[in-house]
């Protein structure tokens, strides 16, 4: 339960965070709370086990060893029970299914990864003080906004608003990384996340772990949205297809862009399995849509259904093989493996059923040549016995081949029901039981209808149906640009200069008096404005202003984001007593390269059509990439054939190109 204070906090959070659903007393929210409780218990038992194992290794006393061994057996037994309880919760597929009364085969959704609360207040305040040299209390509002956003994304609503909430936080983590995470110093914040299937806790200080876990939850939420669609109409099927394809895209993006995950659910084998599972569910939805839209019993229409069903069976067989790989075998819930095997058998049975219907019930309107071609393509091998053309022309031969297909259909139906009966969790799913029973009875009835007492010369076994689909699934990668965010800590200044990887000296306050002949400095650029040069012997130089300084405030007014003209206006508007300019100086060459790379990438990506995806791909790899291809630096004042360069400090120079247009002397 919640205290009154925390209840009020949640109400406030719910009021201001669209897409957050912390208090909805649905089955799903109760499920999440139970999962969190089990995760905590598993965490406690694992700590006890670690302590007991350490004691067992350290002690030489046999009695102590016996006692610890007994304790370890109890702890391991408790862990096994907790993991079984968690598996049952994670296998509660019925919680995520549609509320529609229509009978749909249940889909497999994922529960969200749970996370502990993280308080970044102290760490960020310390970093602002030490790195940015600002009063951290001025950023209480921003820190609170970040904390509330993270708290809200722990319980996203199961709809588009919930997805946008997760994407908003994911996008915000990009800015957080640039502002507060540097290679030289770690922020010291620990991110705790629990494995979505086993509940095993993982903890890392790397922000990539936080980003990867949020991305995993985006994929998981898409699976829940897909599973809840009413697939009794084409609109619901299309929404389910879209959701499962986007889930596959999120898991695939995670697999390709994040490595060395500490939890098994985010490992490459697991993500590969999840991508294949989602695409199999897309293929199942494609089959359902074709079934809905095929109202006729024409020969080729029924053969198409047979081939589509065979395709669904094949992709589920591939998923089953992936789930039984060494790393996955003991990890994937037994109910998932059972469900996938049931579906593989079920759809293989349907492929034979529709082949039988095509042979025995079709409206014979197609040209014989077209029908024979379709019939030949439908079978994985040529049926034994008479030639196909003879089979199609002879109703009796068609009946016998159709009956052979139905015999195989019934065998597959019975195998699906057998596998279903072995799994306690699946036995509780009435909808699945209904679907298996109805289709099994339909094939039996059809077989009885075709069966005759004088059928003594049974033909050879019917061949398998050749799988084929008219719509292959797409893996749709996440499009983060659909959710626009503003950097919460933008008041710290433009990222091109004011980022965690930059190093600059302490802020200096320069007093410039108004005299004849101007201030004696050259300014360039925007946000922040750069002192590109000072006149030797001029008032600016005498006051201590240096080439390469960035102007961050004029007369106490922050101008880190100010445009060139605005700063010039502020300088010219100063009183007779003069003007106070606050400046900072960047120190290292490498730092400036990194900052300008970040800045140029931001400019490039703002012009790019695939903004957000490219941004994440480029910026996540900023550390390891060479900057030479994006920006050329040299140590000479001037290079022949190149644009004019201005010195920044004593060691290096930068070609500004077209930015030179904004340079002016004051």
N, C-alpha and C positions, 0 to 999 in steps of 0.2 A: 504494500500500500504506500501512498504518498502522504507526506506531512502536509499541513495546511499551506505552509509557505511554498513548498515545492509544487503543490497543486496550483497555486496562484501563478508561479513562474511559468508553468506549462500552459496555463490559460493565456497569459500574456504572449508567450511564444507562439501559441496557436493563432492568436489574433494577428500577429505581425509577420508570420512566415507562411505564405501560401504554399501548399504542397506538403505541409507538415500535419501529421495526424496522430498526436501523442495520446489523446484521450478517448478516441473512438473505441467503444467496447465491442468490437467485432471479434469473431473467432480468430482472425489473423493477428490482431493486437495481443490477445490473450496468449496465442501461440508464441509470439515474439517474447513475451514476458517469461513464459515457461522455459523457452530456449535460453534466455539470459540467465535464469536461475540455475539451470543444469550446467551451463558454461562455467558459472562461478564455482559450483560444486566440483566439477572436473578439475578446475584450476587448483582448488584446495587439495584434492586427492593427489594430484601430480606433484605438488610441493611436498606433501607427506611422503610420497614414494621416493622422491629425490633425496630427502633427508634420511630415510630409512636405508636407501642404497649406499649413501655415503658412510653411514654408521656401520653397515655390514662390512664394507671394505676396510674401514679403519680399525675395527675391534679385533682383538685376538682371543677374546673370551668366548668359549664355545656356547655357554648358556645364553650370553647376550646375542650371539649369532642365531641361535634357535628362536629366541623371542622375536628378533628383528625379521627373520625369515617368515615366521607366522604372521607378523604384522604386514609384511609385504604381500603375502597371499590374500589377506583381507582387503588391503588397498587395491590390489589388482582386480579382485572380484568386484569391489564397489565400482571401480572404473569401468569394468565390462558392463555392469548393469546400467550405469549412467549413459554409456555410449549406445547401448541398445534402446534406452528410453529416448535419447536424442535422435537416434535413427528413426524411431517410430514417429516422432514429431516432424522430422524433416521429410518423412515419407507421407505426411498428411496431405496428399494431393487433393483430396476432396474439399479441403478448406479453401483452396485457390480456384476451384472450378466454378463454372457459371451457375447462376441461380435458376437458369431456365429449366423448364420441365422437359425440354427436348432431350432425347437420349443421345449423348455424344460420348465417344470413347475418351476417357480422361487423359489429359496431357501431364507431363512431368514438369513442375515448376521448381525453382530454387528458393530456399529461404534466404533472407538477407544476412550478410555477415554482421555480427554484433560487435560493438566497440565500447570501451570504457570512456567515461568523461575525461577530457584533457583540459587542464588549466594552463594556458600559455601566458597568463598575465605577467607573472614575474619575469619569465624568460624574455618576452618581447620588450618589457619596460627596461630591463637591464641592457638589452641590445640597443634600444633607441638612445639611452643615455651614453653608453660607451662608444658605439659606432657612429651614430648620427650627431651626437653632442647636443641633443635637445632635451627639454624637460619632458620626461615620459608621462607625467600626469596630464599633459595636454592631449594625450592620445587615449585617454580612458574610454571615450565614446567609441573609437574605432576598435579597440580591443574587445569591448563588450559586444559590438556588432558581429565580430568574427566568432566569438564564443557562442552567441545565440544562433548563428548560421550553422555552426558545427552541431550544436545540440538539436536543431530542427532536422538536419539531414539524417539523424539516427533513426527517425520514424517517418519516412516519406509516405505520403498517401499513394494508393495503388492506382494512379492515373497519370495523365500528362503533367499535371502540376507537381506531382512527386518526382517525376523524372527531371523536370526543370530545376527543382530544388537541388537534386544531387549534382546536376551539371553546373549549376551556379557555384556550388561549393568547390567542385573540381576545377572550374576556371579560376576561382579565387586563389586556389592553391598555387597556381602559376605565379601570381603576384607575390604571394607569401614566400615562395622559394627565392624569388629575385631580391626581395627586401631583407630577409632575415637568415638565409642559409648560405654560408660561404664555405669554400673548401678549407679555409684556414681555421674556422671556428664553428663548432656545432652548437645549435641553439640549446641542446640539452633536454629537449622535450621528448618523452617516450610515448609512442603511439601503440596502444594495445588493441588488437583485433582477434576475434575468435574464428577458427575454421568453420565454414558454413555447414559442413556435414558432420565433422567429428567433435566440434566444440573445443579442440585443442587450442590453447592461447598462444599467440605470438606477439613479440614486442620488439620494436625497432625505433631508432631515432631518425632513420632516413625518411624524408618527406615522400620519397618515391613509394614507400610502403603504404602511406596514407592515401596517396593518389591512386595506387593500384587497387586498394580495397574499395575505394569509392567507385572506381570504374567497374569493379566486379559487381557491386550492388546495383549499378545502372543496368548491367546485363541481367542480374537476378530479377530486378523489378520488371523488366521487359518480359521475362518468362512468366511472371505472375499475371501481367496484363494479358498476355497471349492465352494463358490457360483459362482466364475468366470469361473470354468472349463466348457469346451464344452462337455456336456454329451450325444452327439449324437454318440459317439464311446466308446468302452469299456475302452480304455486307459484313457480318460477324466473322466469316471465314477469312475475308480479305484483311480485316483488322488483326486477326490472329497471325496470319502469314507475315504481315508487316512487323508485328511485335517479335515473333520468333527470329525473323531475319535480322532485326536490329540487336537482339540478344546475342546471336551468333557473331555479329559485327563487333560488339563490345568485348566479348571473350577473345575473339581473334586479335583485336587491337591490343588487348592486354598481353596476349601471348607474344606478339611481335615487338612490343615496346618496353616491356618490363621483364627483367630476368632476376634470377636468384631469389625468388619469393620464399619467405620463411615458412609459409603455410602450404599444405599440400593442395588445397583447393585452387591456388593460384599458380601451381606448377605447370610446366608445359604439357605433360601428359594429361593432366586433369582438364586443362583448358581445351586441348585438342578433342578430348572426349565430349566436353560440353558443346563445342561448336558442331560436332557431328550429330549430337542428340537434337540440338535445335533445328538443324537442317532436315533431319528425319521427320521432325514434327511439322515442319513446313511442307514436306512432301506428302505427309498424311492429310494436311489441310487441302492441298491441291487435289488429292484424290476425292475428298469429301465434296469439294466444289464441283468437280466433274460429275460426280454421282448425282448431285442436286440438279445440275443443268441438263443432264441426259435423260430425257423423258421417253425417248423412243426405244424400241427393241430391235433396231436394225443390226444386222450382222456386224458391220464395222464399228458401230457405237459400242456394242458389248465387248468386242475384242479390245477396243481402246481401254475400257474399264479394267479388263483382265490384265493388260500390260501395265497400267498405272498402279494397280494393286500389287503386282509383282515388283514394281519399282520401290514401293513403300517397304515391302518385305525385305528387299535387298539392302536398303539403307539402314534399316533397323538391325539387320544381321551384322552390318559393318560396325554399328554402335556397340552391339553386344560383344564383338571381338575386341573392340577398344577397351571396353569395361573389364575384360578378363585378362588384360595385360598384367605383367608382374606387379608394377607399382599401384595399379588401380584395383586389382582383384580384391584386396582386403579393405579397400577404402570406400568404394562405391556402395551405397546401401543395397542390401539384398533385394529389397522391393523394387528398386530401379532396374536391376539386372533382370528380375522376373518380369516386370512390365514390358521391357524391351523385347525379351524373348517371346512373351505372349503375343505382342504385336507383330513380330516377325512371322510367327506361325499363323496368326489370324489373317493377315493380309495375303499370305501365300495361299491359304484356303480360299479367300475371296477371289484370287486370280483364277483358280481352277473352276470356281462356281460360275464366274462370268463367262469363261470359255465354254462351259456346258450350256449356258443360256444362249450364247451366240449360235451354237450348233443346233440346238433343239427348238428354240422359240423365236428365232429371228424372222423378220419380214423379208422374204427372198425377193428383193427388188434390185439389188446391185447386179452389175454385170458380172458374169462368172469369172472373167479374167481378173477383175478388180478384187473380187471376194477371195479368189484363190491366192492372189498376191498378199493380201492382208492376212490370210490364214497361215501362209507359209512364214511370214515375218513374225507372227505371234508366237510360234513355237521355237523353243531353244534348240530342238533337234527334230528331224523328220519322224513323225509317228510310224511305228512298225505297222505292217499290213498293207492294205490297198493304197494306191496313189491318192494324193490329196484331191485331185480333180474328181476321182471316182467317189471319194468320201462325201464331197460336197453335193454331188448330184444324186446320191442315194440316201433318202431319209433314214433308212434302217442303219446304214453305216454311220451316219451322223449321230443317231441315237446312241449307238454303242460307244462311240468315241466320247460323246458327252457324258455318258454314264461312267466311263473310265475317269474322266476329269472329276466328276462328283465324288467318286470313290476316294480319290486323292484329297479332295476338299474336306471330306468327312474325317479322314485320318488326321489332317492338319488341324481341324477344329478341335478334335479330341485331345491332341497334343497341347494346344493352347489352353484348354480347360484343365488339363493335368498340371501344367506348370503353374497356372493360376491357383489351383487348390493347394499347392505346396507352400505358398506365401501367406502368412497370417494377415499381413497388412492388406494385401490385394483381396483376400477373402471378405474383408469388411467393406469393400467398394461395390455396392449394389449395382451401380450403373454399369461397371465393367462386366459384372456377372450377367446382367441382362443382355448386353450386347453379344457376348459370347454364346449365350443360350439361344438367342433369337436367330443368329446367323447359322449356328449348328443345326437347329431344327429346320431352318429353311433349306439347307443342303440335303438333309435327310428326307424331307418331304419331296424334294425334287428328284432325289434318287429313287424313292418309292414310286413316284409317278412314271419314271422311265423303266423301272424294273419289270420284267415279265417272267412268268413261270418257265417258259421254254428257252431262257437264256443259258444254254449250256456251253456254247462256244465263245467264252469271254475273250475279248481281244487283249493284246499286250497292254501294259501299263501306259497311261497317258504321259506324254513328255511334259517337262516343266514349261511354264510360260516365259517367253523372252521379255524381260523388263524394259519399259520405255516410258518416258514422260514427255509431255508437251510443254511443261513449264519447270525448268530447273531452278532450284532455290538460289537466291542471291545472298551474299554476306554483305550487309549494309553497315559500314563503319560509323561510329558515332560522329555526329556533326555538332561539335560544341559551339559553333558560331550561331546556332539558333538561339542560344541564351546569352544575351549581352550582359556583361558585368563591368562595373567600375571598380578600379583598385581601391579597396577599403582604406589603405594607408597612402593615398595619393598626395596628402598634405606633406609627406616627407620630401616630395619633389619628383621631377621626371626620372624615370628609371635609367635613362641614358647616362646619368651621373650618380644619382642617389640610390645605389643598390648595395647589396651586401658584399659584392666582390670588389667594390671600389675602395680605395684608400686615399684619404686626404688629410691635410693638416688641420689643426684647430681653427675655428672661425676667427677671423680678424676683423676688427672694426676700423675702417680708414676714414679719417676726417678730411674732407676736401673743402677748401675755402674758395669762394667765388672770386676770381681775379680776371683781369683782362687777358685775352688770348685763349680763353677756353680752359678746360680741365686737363688737357694734355694726355688724353687716352683714346684708343681706338676700340670700338665695340663690334662684336660680331655675333650673329645667330640669335636663336630664341630659346627660351625655356630649358635651361637658364642661359642668360646672356654672358658671353665670354669676353674677357678683356684680351683682345688680340694683340695689343701693343701699347706701350707707354712712351711718350716723348722724352728722350734723354734730357735730364735737367729740368723737366716740366714739373708742375705742381703735383700731378698724380704720382710721379716717381718719388718726389720728395716726401709725400705723405706715406709712402710704403706700398703703393699698389704695384703689382707685378704682372708681367705678361703671363697669361695662362690662368689667371684668377677667374673664378666664376662669381658673379654677383648674385647673392641670395636674399638680400634685403636692402632697401633704401630708406633711411630715416626710420628704421624699425619696422617698416612694412614689408612683409614677405613677398618676394618677387621671383621665387624659384620657377613658377609657371608663367611668368610675365613674358609678353612678346617684346621684341626689340624696341619697337616704337614706344611702348608703355614705359620701359625703363628709361629711355632717352627723355621722355616727357617728365618723369619724376626727377631726373637729374637737373633738367633745365628749369624746373619749377621750384628749385630750392631757394631758401631765403638768403638774405645777405650774409647771415652767419655761416653759410656753407651747408654741406650735406654729409651725413654719415652713411658710408657704404659698408655693408657686411659682405665679406668674401671668403671663399674657401679655395684651396689649391690642391689639385690632384697630384699624387706622388709618383706612382709607378707607370712605366711604359705599358707593361702587360695589362695592368688594370684598365688603362684607357682603351686599349685594343678591345678588351672584353666588353667594356661599356658601349663602345661605338658599334661593335658587332650586334649587341642586343638592340641598340637604337635603330641601326640600319635594317635589321630583320623586322622590327616593328613597322618601319616605314614600308618595306617591301610587302609585308603580309597584309597591310591595310589596303594595298592595291590588288591583292590576289583574290581570285574568286573563291578559292577553297581556304578561306582565311583561317578558321580555327584549327582544322585538322593539320594544316601545314605548320601553323604556329607551334602546336604541341610537338610535332615531329622534329622541327628544327631546334626549338628552344630546349627540349629535353636533352638534346645531344650537344648543347652549346659547349660543354666542358671539353669534350673529346675532339671537337672539330678544329681544323686549322682555320685561322682567320685570314690567311693570306689571299684566299680566293674572293673574299668580300671586301677587303680594304688593304691598300698598299701603304706601308710606312717606309720612310727612309730617313737617314741621318744627315742628309745634306740639306742646305738651305734651299737649293734650287736644283731641279733636274731638267735637262734640256728636253724640250718638246712636251713638258708637263705643265700643269697649271701652277700658278704662283703659290708658294707655301709660306705659312707664317710659323715662326718658332713657338713651341710650347715648352718653356723652361730651357735648359741648356743642352739637353741630350738628344732631342728628336724633333721632327717636324711633321706636319700633317697637311695633305692636299685637300683643300675644302671645296674645290670646284665651284659649282654654281652658288654655293652659300656666300661667296665673296660679294654678291650683290647686296647683302644686308650689312656689309661692313661700312662703318662711317667713323669719322674723326670728330671728337668733341673736346 
